[in-house]
Amino acid sequence: MQKAVQFPFIAALALAVGITASASPESGTESAGSSVAYSLVKSIPLGAPDRWDYVVYDAPSHRVYVAHGDRVTVVDGRDGSIVGQVEGLAGGTHGIAISHVAGRGYTDDGQAGQAASFDLKTLQVVKRLKAQDDADAITLDPTSGHIFVVNSEPGTLTVIDPQSDEVVAMVDAGSKLEYAVAGANGKVYANGVAKRQIIRIDTASNRVDATWPMPDCAAPHGLAIDTSRHRLFSSCQNSRLVVINADTGAVLATLPIGAGTDAAAFDSKHKLIFSSNGIDGTISVIREINADTFVPAGTLKTQSSARTMSVDPRSGRLYVAAADVDAKALAALQGARSPVSPPRRMPLVAGSLKLLFFDPVH
C-alpha cells in the first residue's frame, strides 16, 4: 500500500534552491561540497490545451517545443517570446524532433496513428505519414539522419527519412515502449516500459540488436544519454533512476529520485542528470562524477504537475512545463480513492499551462 502523498495545492515556485555535491571530484569537475543554485527567471503562459507531453530544446535555433493537445507551441528559449504554433493535430501531440538538414520538424497525432512533418520556417504541417496507434515519443538519429517515432502500445518504431519525407522502415521491439534517445554511434535506445528493459536499435539495419533488463526499474519513463561516456539514464516510476552502460547494457548505479517522473535530461557541459517529478513537484539532480560514479546532488522545487522538461547544456537553463493543480477537484478525487494514492494525471486549472525557465546561479 502506498502512503498518502501531500500535494502543494498552491503552485508556489522556489526562486532559488541550493544543490550540493557530496562526492570526491575528478579533474575538471566542481569540488566536493560546492553548491549550485537555480533561479526561476521566466514563466511563459502557454494556455490551453492543458494536457501536454514532451518539452524539447533545439540548440541550433534556441527554440523550445512544447507538445500540448492539438498543437506544438514554439517558444524562444532566450527571451521567452512565442515564436508560433504547429497546429491541426486533433488526436494529440507528444514527441518532437528537428532535422535542420531537411528543414523539417516532426511531431505526431497519437490517436490518428500518424507522424506529421512541418516546415521549420512557417511551422505549417506539410505532410502526414502513417505510423501506428499511440504514436508518442520521437527522436532524430544523427548517424543515419532518420527520424524514429515510438509507437508506444504496439511496441514499434516508425522510421522516416526527412530528405524524402517518407516512411522507410518499421522496427518491431516486441513490447510496449516509452521514450527513446539516439547515441552518436548509429544506435537508438528505447525504454521498454512493459518489461523493464532497454531496447537498442541499430539504425543501419533498422533492427533490434540488443535487449537489456532493468529489474529494479518499474515502468521506465524518462530516458537521457551521455553520448561521450556511453551512459544511459532511465527514470522509473518507483522513484529510482538507473544508469546503464550503453555498450554492454550493464546496470552501473541505481539512485533515488522524486515521485511521478516522466522525463530525464542530461546537461553534457555541467555533467548533471535531471529527473522531473510531477507528483511531488521537484526535479531530482544527480551529478556524474566520472563514467562509473554518480551521486545525488540535490532537489529543485518546481510545482505539482511539472513532469516534463528539457535542458540547454550550454547555459544550463532548464525548461519545465507545468500547470496549476485544481485543489478542490484533487481533494474530491483523493477522497474517492481507497486506499489514497497519488493520481498519475492531476486535475488542472483550465488554461494554466506554462513554461518555466530555471537558470543556474553562478
Helices and strands as residue ranges (DSSP letters): E 16-20, E 35-45, E 52-58, E 63-68, E 71-76, E 82-86, E 97-99, E 104-109, E 114-119, E 125-130, E 135-140, E 147-151, E 156-161, E 166-172, E 180-182, E 187-192, E 197-202, E 207-213, E 220-226, E 231-236, E 240-245, E 251-256, E 261-267, E 272-277, E 282-290, E 293-301, E 308-311, E 318-322, H 327-336, E 354-361
